[in-house]
């Protein structure tokens, strides 16, 4: 489990995602124009998951699929999940983000 930091060849923006041990993306961060901004985004994810699931907002897509967003204390979205097949699976995804974000490992692919 690690954060992956990458740079889009098309847009030139830096992207972050948190991947599970099976390489599935469990949280995708916002796009950043500077690498340091992306690193700050990772720190924000770590900080905002430290107290449990209070910063997560559980949502439902138009097709009925549950998903979640992680918000900073100022209510700005800093990460979005994949779509899940059930609320139970979504809640497990949130628990996984909380647990593994705190490890703070970063794989820099830039």
One Martini backbone bead per residue (centre of mass of N, CA, C, O) as a GRO file, in nm:
protein
  110
    1UNK     BB    1   0.095   0.037   0.024
    2UNK     BB    2   0.059   0.348  -0.167
    3UNK     BB    3   0.162   0.629  -0.285
    4UNK     BB    4   0.120   0.783  -0.605
    5UNK     BB    5   0.345   0.973  -0.808
    6UNK     BB    6   0.249   1.160  -1.097
    7UNK     BB    7   0.283   1.252  -1.455
    8UNK     BB    8   0.127   1.402  -1.704
    9UNK     BB    9   0.187   1.421  -2.041
   10UNK     BB   10  -0.052   1.599  -2.133
   11UNK     BB   11  -0.081   1.822  -1.882
   12UNK     BB   12   0.163   1.823  -1.653
   13UNK     BB   13   0.031   1.701  -1.411
   14UNK     BB   14  -0.007   1.609  -1.083
   15UNK     BB   15  -0.062   1.285  -0.931
   16UNK     BB   16  -0.263   1.113  -0.686
   17UNK     BB   17  -0.256   0.785  -0.524
   18UNK     BB   18  -0.415   0.519  -0.350
   19UNK     BB   19  -0.294   0.191  -0.299
   20UNK     BB   20  -0.339  -0.123  -0.285
   21UNK     BB   21  -0.191  -0.431  -0.272
   22UNK     BB   22  -0.362  -0.496  -0.556
   23UNK     BB   23  -0.340  -0.202  -0.717
   24UNK     BB   24  -0.587  -0.061  -0.625
   25UNK     BB   25  -0.767   0.221  -0.635
   26UNK     BB   26  -0.893   0.414  -0.339
   27UNK     BB   27  -0.753   0.705  -0.406
   28UNK     BB   28  -0.800   1.026  -0.563
   29UNK     BB   29  -0.648   1.302  -0.632
   30UNK     BB   30  -0.569   1.589  -0.724
   31UNK     BB   31  -0.453   1.819  -0.940
   32UNK     BB   32  -0.115   1.942  -1.003
   33UNK     BB   33   0.126   2.180  -1.111
   34UNK     BB   34   0.302   2.090  -0.863
   35UNK     BB   35   0.486   1.875  -0.683
   36UNK     BB   36   0.453   2.005  -0.403
   37UNK     BB   37   0.145   2.003  -0.409
   38UNK     BB   38   0.121   1.693  -0.408
   39UNK     BB   39   0.268   1.651  -0.140
   40UNK     BB   40   0.064   1.821   0.020
   41UNK     BB   41  -0.176   1.636  -0.047
   42UNK     BB   42  -0.074   1.394   0.109
   43UNK     BB   43  -0.061   1.534   0.384
   44UNK     BB   44  -0.365   1.596   0.389
   45UNK     BB   45  -0.462   1.308   0.389
   46UNK     BB   46  -0.323   1.220   0.645
   47UNK     BB   47  -0.447   1.436   0.833
   48UNK     BB   48  -0.766   1.369   0.746
   49UNK     BB   49  -0.731   1.050   0.865
   50UNK     BB   50  -0.635   1.049   1.172
   51UNK     BB   51  -0.956   1.074   1.299
   52UNK     BB   52  -1.091   0.914   1.082
   53UNK     BB   53  -1.425   0.952   0.920
   54UNK     BB   54  -1.507   1.270   0.943
   55UNK     BB   55  -1.397   1.360   0.629
   56UNK     BB   56  -1.615   1.181   0.509
   57UNK     BB   57  -1.821   1.150   0.214
   58UNK     BB   58  -2.120   0.999   0.143
   59UNK     BB   59  -2.218   0.877  -0.181
   60UNK     BB   60  -2.427   0.891  -0.488
   61UNK     BB   61  -2.463   0.797  -0.788
   62UNK     BB   62  -2.673   0.798  -1.055
   63UNK     BB   63  -2.650   0.463  -1.059
   64UNK     BB   64  -2.616   0.398  -0.724
   65UNK     BB   65  -2.326   0.422  -0.655
   66UNK     BB   66  -2.105   0.409  -0.414
   67UNK     BB   67  -1.916   0.683  -0.261
   68UNK     BB   68  -1.622   0.892  -0.184
   69UNK     BB   69  -1.502   1.175   0.002
   70UNK     BB   70  -1.229   1.381   0.085
   71UNK     BB   71  -1.202   1.632   0.336
   72UNK     BB   72  -1.116   1.913   0.443
   73UNK     BB   73  -1.172   2.142   0.690
   74UNK     BB   74  -1.271   2.347   0.439
   75UNK     BB   75  -1.435   2.135   0.235
   76UNK     BB   76  -1.223   2.038   0.046
   77UNK     BB   77  -1.153   1.832  -0.203
   78UNK     BB   78  -0.882   1.564  -0.194
   79UNK     BB   79  -1.066   1.298  -0.254
   80UNK     BB   80  -1.154   1.004  -0.458
   81UNK     BB   81  -1.331   0.736  -0.525
   82UNK     BB   82  -1.456   0.473  -0.621
   83UNK     BB   83  -1.686   0.258  -0.723
   84UNK     BB   84  -1.936   0.074  -0.557
   85UNK     BB   85  -2.148  -0.210  -0.489
   86UNK     BB   86  -2.156  -0.109  -0.179
   87UNK     BB   87  -2.168   0.019   0.132
   88UNK     BB   88  -1.982  -0.184   0.263
   89UNK     BB   89  -1.747  -0.150   0.061
   90UNK     BB   90  -1.708   0.150   0.113
   91UNK     BB   91  -1.641   0.128   0.418
   92UNK     BB   92  -1.387  -0.041   0.365
   93UNK     BB   93  -1.243   0.176   0.200
   94UNK     BB   94  -1.222   0.384   0.424
   95UNK     BB   95  -1.062   0.206   0.623
   96UNK     BB   96  -0.820   0.171   0.430
   97UNK     BB   97  -0.739   0.464   0.406
   98UNK     BB   98  -0.690   0.521   0.701
   99UNK     BB   99  -0.475   0.305   0.749
  100UNK     BB  100  -0.273   0.363   0.490
  101UNK     BB  101  -0.214   0.667   0.504
  102UNK     BB  102  -0.042   0.656   0.773
  103UNK     BB  103   0.215   0.531   0.639
  104UNK     BB  104   0.322   0.735   0.396
  105UNK     BB  105   0.394   0.603   0.139
  106UNK     BB  106   0.609   0.684  -0.149
  107UNK     BB  107   0.572   0.661  -0.506
  108UNK     BB  108   0.792   0.791  -0.740
  109UNK     BB  109   0.710   0.840  -1.102
  110UNK     BB  110   0.873   1.112  -1.212
   0.00000   0.00000   0.00000
